[in-house]
Amino acid sequence: MDGLYPAVFSHPANLTSIALFKASVSTRPPLMPVVESKMIKGINHITLAVKNIEKSFKFYKDILGLKPVVKWKNGAYLTAGDTWIALNQDSKVSGAKRPDYSHIAFNCTSSDFQALKSQPLAFGCVEWSENESEGDSFYFLDPDGHKFEIHVGDLQSRLKKMQGNPWDTFEYY
């Protein structure tokens, strides 16, 4: 460094500043780029607060067909495919309907869609939205007001549909 600009780096007034700069750079931790090994790998679990663990456990097991793993006084673990669903009884559950579009979507095959849709309807679940996307979908509320969707399709089918009719502006990665 000193050989490139000898007048600047060897001038007595700059030597202290340069020494302090070098010291501060050498003591800083290096910036770590985001690398794949440090990235989120997927969804670990989804926890839902419920008013009544018995009623909710029965709903998720018997109506939606989730596989029970364990149940205790105030909670239960079930699985939907490889996804762990945790139910926790909570007295603060309000049941008030959220006005936004946030929801959890379960996937299914097209051959199972009608049968899966009929279960929540027969249980008395309320439909909260009409389907406007590709693939069959049924949007419903669980007994505690959580928003769910049963959907036929995946990210690739959604992107394929959108290629012919893109929303606003798209930037693919």
N, C-alpha and C positions, 0 to 999 in steps of 0.2 A: 504494500500500500504506500509506504513512504517513498518508493522509487518512482511512482507515477507522478506525484505532484510534490516534489521536494520542498519547494518554497512554502507551501501551505502546511504540510504535515510536520516540517521540522522547525517552523517558526515557534519560538518560546511561548507566545501567547496562546497557541493552539494545542500545545502538547498536553496541558492539563485537561482540556475539553476532550481531546481524543482518548486519553487514558480513562477518563470517566465513562465515555461512551462504550469503549471496549469492555470495561468492567461490568457495565449494566447489561450489555448484550450477553456476556458470558454467564451471568447469573439468572437470566430469565429462562423459564422452562420453554422448551421448543414448542412451537405451534403444532398441534397434531391434526393432520388432515383427517376428514371422516373417511374411514376405510371400511370396506364391507364387513370385516370381522367385528367392528364396533357398532354396527347398525342394528336396529330392531329386527328381530327375526320373524316376528309374527304376533298374533294375539295369544297371550298366555291364558287369560280367563276373562269372563264377563260376570260381574256381580250385579245382581238385581235385589233391591230392597223390596220386601213384600210385607203385607199386613198380617197374613195368616200362613204360616209355613205349611200346614197340612193341606189347605186348599190349593196353594200354589204348587206344592210338590205333586199333588194329584193332577193338576192341570198340565204341568210340563211333562210328566211321565205318561199319563193316559191320553191326553188330548193331542199334544204335540209329538209324542213318541220319543222324547229324550230318554237316554239310558241312565237310570239311577246308579250312583256309585256309593254314596253314603248319606245318611240323614241323621240329624240330632235334634234336640229340643228346639233350637232357634235357627236352624239352617239345614242346607242340603247341597250336595254336589251332584250334578248330572253332566252328561256329555251329549253334544250334538255333533256327530262325526268325531273329529279330533279336537273340538273346542270344548273347554271346560266351562260350565255354567254354574255359578254359585248363587244360591238363594239365601238371603239373610233376612230374618224377621226383624222389622224395624217399626217402632211405634210412630215414627215421624212420616211414614208414607202418606202422602196427601191424596193420591188418586186424581188430582186435578189434571185435566188434559193439557199437554203442552201444545202451544200453537204452531211450533216449527216442524220441520220435516225430519228431524233426527229420529232414527229408528234402527233396529237390528233386523237384518234379512237372513232367513234360513234358505238354503238352496235345496232343490228337489228335482227329480226327473219329471219330464212332461207326462209320463204314464202314471205317476203318483200324484200329480198336482190336484186333480178334482177331489180325490179321496182325502188328501191332506187339508184342502180348503173346507171340506164339509165338516171336519171335526170341530174347529173353533166356532163355526156357524151354529152347529147343533148345540154346543155348549152355551151359546148366547153371546159370544164375543161381538163387539161392535166393529164394523168396517170403518176405518178412519180416512181412507183415500181411495180414489179410483186409479187403476193402472194406466199410465201414459208412456211406459217404456217398452223396450223390446221384451219379448218373452211373457209368459203368463205370470201374473203377480196377484197376490191377495194381501191387502193391508188390514191389520186388525189390532185391537187393544187386548192385552191380557187382563186378568181380574184386578190388577193393581194400576192399570192405565199405561203400562209400558207399551210403546209402539213397536209392532213387529210386521214383517213381510215374509210371505212364502213366495219364493221366486224360482222360475225356471230360466236358467242361463248363467253366464259368468262374465267376467271382465272382457274376455275375447269376443263373446257374442255382442256385448254392448258396444265395443269399439267398432266392430264390423258394421253394425247398424248405423253408427254415427258417421262413418266414413262417407256414406251416401247422403247424409243429412246432418252436417256438423252444427253444433250449438255455438252461436256467436263466433268466437275465435278459438282455435285449438292450437296447442303447442305440444307436440308429442315428444316424449323423452325416451 
